[in-house]
Amino acid sequence: MLHVACYSSAKRFADVEPATRGREMKAPRIQLPTTLKDLIYDNIKMLFNSGQIHPDEIYSAKYFAEMLGVSRTPVREALLQLASEGFMVAVKGRGFKTKTFSEKEISDFFETRKMIEGYVIERLVYELTKSDFSQLGIHLKTMRKTAKKESAQDFIEADKCFHMALIKRYGNHLLESIVENIRSLISIFGSKALSYEGRYQEVVNEHEMVLKALYDKEKDKAVAAMNYHLDTTERYLLEVPATATKR
């Protein structure tokens, strides 16, 4: 069953298997943030995922410390970890800014997403239940609602929920973490792709095509619809279509 709420790729309580049948079941060890730095790291990652970290802006440790109500030292530690993971780059004496990706890197991100999400669709197309379609429909309904308001942050979150719901339903945590990481890396560009006239509604239409093909159990059409959506998003990020008009 798909879950309405989006959640991180960390293992959930429901995902933990009993150690061995017939043995006394022991409480599984769950990795949770144990330090203030971990909590700050998670909060800044959430800002990335929701599109609130902007390209070309320099962010100081003081900025996040004041935002989160904490001291600067654990903030610096969290920012250094984000830099080591490729999310940010240290600007000497000034702070941190988001990493700039080349066209090749962005193309590689989308190629990887197409490979994973297309594969997931192929494996799930005959397995999805009424409950699954109900949950996907909820995410699509949220996209329609936020598209009318042109609320980029909420729209991007609903888009993420739709895509990740399918991947989580498939149940491969490695694929899930790869796509989560890619989405985080490029999330700062999400608002750019939506800044062109009519793009909100185009994205809604593209997801409707995916959902209809899945509902009709037309595997090839569903994969093609997903690839079209990802290809179009990539074009808006790299080479804005000639027909697009920026607001």
PyMOL commands that set and color helices and strands:
alter all, ss='L'
color gray80, all
select helices_A, chain A and resi 13-15+36-49+61-68+72-84+103-124+130-149+152-170+173-193+199-215+219-238
alter helices_A, ss='H'
color red, helices_A
select strands_A, chain A and resi 58-59+88-91+95-98
alter strands_A, ss='S'
color yellow, strands_A
deselect
rebuild
show_as cartoon
